[in-house]
Amino acid sequence: MTDPKRKRVLIIEDTDSVQMMVKWWITNDGFDVDVVSDGREALERVSSVSPDLIVLDVIDARSQWICGLP
């Protein structure tokens, strides 16, 4: 269960090693973290968790989206 006082960060990143590294840094700074691999997953997650901050990979190689937009 997450602490309601902790801020939630959504990471959108398609490279597994970068996901793990960024999640580790942000979690160690005291944030709750959700990680998704592409823009489509991000849209679904944003509607369910309402993150306080979104960190994203500018170019998503799988879907060819830029900044999470089609």
N, C-alpha and C positions, 0 to 999 in steps of 0.2 A: 504494500500500500504506500502511496506517495504522500509526502508531507504537503498539505495545502498551502503552506507558506513558501515553499520552494518554487522558483520559477521554472517553467518548462521550455526546453529548446528542441526544435525540430531540425534535424540535419538531413539535407537532401544531397546525397553523394552516391555515385555509381561505382566507385572503386572500394572494394572491401577493406583494403589496408588503410585507406584514408578514413573510411567510416570508423574503424576501430580506434585510430589515433585521435581523431577529433572528439569522438564520444568519450574517450578516456580523459582528455584534457578538460572538457566541459563538465563531466561528472565530478571530477576531482575538485572543481571550483564550486561545487555545491548545487548544481542544477540537476533537474530531472531531464533525461534525454530520450527522445524517440529518433530512430533512424529509418529512413526509407531510401530506395534506390533510384527512383525516377519521379518525374512530375505527376504522373497519374496517381501513384501511391501517395504522393504528398497532398494532392487535393482531397483524397479520401481521409487522410490522417488529420489534416487541418480542421475538417468539419467535426471530427470526433474528439480531438484533444485540446483544441484552441491554444496553440503554443504562444508563449510570450515573445519568442524570438525565432526566426527561421534563418538557418545558415545553409547556403546552397552552393553547389557546384554550378558555375555560370553556364557551362555547356554540358548537356547530358548527351553523351555519345550514343546511347541506345535509341532515344526517341528523337534526337536532333532538335530538342527544344532549347531555347536560349532563355535563361532566367526563369525557367519554370512555365513559360507560356508557349502555346503551340504556334 
